[in-house]
């Protein structure tokens, strides 16, 4: 078993049981305790687990939904690589719908200064970054702003999106799985994301591999509605194949 496969199994066990212990993992996976400790350290650095004495617990037990600030501070290099790949999907002179989130914000930061683009977004930080850019025609969606994600959500955002058609939507997600599709913890956030998917000719999901296998309370899209998933190289091959079988192209960066 490769390290990435072992770590995904450890993460799945932690989320199912609420915690994992070094000794029991070492026995179940037939590796040394030192190997498990290195795996737990790697998962903690990715922001998926929190180390405790003798084992680890999933971050979901500590924070119901990570804030934008905390997500922006984790796996920054991975999110930048994902954003660089997503940048290839942005049509010159086209219309792009940008979801709120740390990975989509990384994409905003990478847009060339001479970009000619129409951008619609519900992200307050993205709008602030793009306002005043000479080549950008910027539309910001209205609605209640959630402090945890700095995103405008709810009926106002969904109603505005019902009246537009865009070339590409770049969507973030809290969870992605072949069985449940794309999910998020908040109902209003799910409503906005669902409307974004419906408004786009092409849907690109930008997400790091730590979200794979997560299923949150509110589903906002099936994988059959997604054209492309851009993630990172830590995604296990068998998980990638399961996602592809459900509909979208899956690429790693």
C-alpha positions, 0 to 999 in steps of 0.5 A: 500500500502506498503512503497516499493510499494508507493516509486516505484510509487513516483519514477515513477511519478517523472521520468514521470513528471520531479518532484514531490511535497509533498502535491500532493503526500500525497493527491493522495496516501492518506497518510500524508505529513510526510509519503511522506517526509520519502519516499522521504528521503529513495529514496534520500538515494538510489540515485534515487531522489534529495530532493528540497524545497517542493518535489523532482526531479529524479537524471536523471535531474541532471546527464545524466548518473551517473559516476562509482564513484557516483554509487559506493558510493550509496547503498553499502550494497545492492550491496554487498548483491547482489554480495554475491548472484551472487557469488553463480552462479560463477562456480569453474574453469569456465569462467566468463565474467564480465561487468563494473559497481559498482555491478560487482565491488562489486562481484570482491571484494568478490572473494575468494583469492584462486579462480580458474577462467578465467575472461574476462572483459571490466572493467578497475577497475575490471582488475586492482583488478584481475591482479596478482591474482594467480588463475585468468586467466585474459583477458581484452577487448580492445576498447575505454574507457568511462570515465563515466563507466571506461569500454572498449566499441565499435567495438573492444570489440564486435569483441573480444567477438564474438570469445568466449563462456563463462560459465556465464556472469554477466551483469549490467544495467541502466534500466530493465523493462518487456516491454523493457528489459535491457537498457542503455543510451550509444550506444557503451556501449549497443553494448558491453553489447549485445555482452556479452549476446550473448557470454554466456551460462548463463546470470546473471543480477546484478542490484539494484531495483532502476533500475526497470521500467527505460527505457533508449535510447538503448536496449541491451537485451530482458528479454527472453535472461536472465537466472537470475536477482539478485536484492534486497528486495525493489523490489515490488512483482508485478514488480518481477512477471512481470519480471519473466513472461518475462522469467528470474528467479528473486531472491532478496538478 
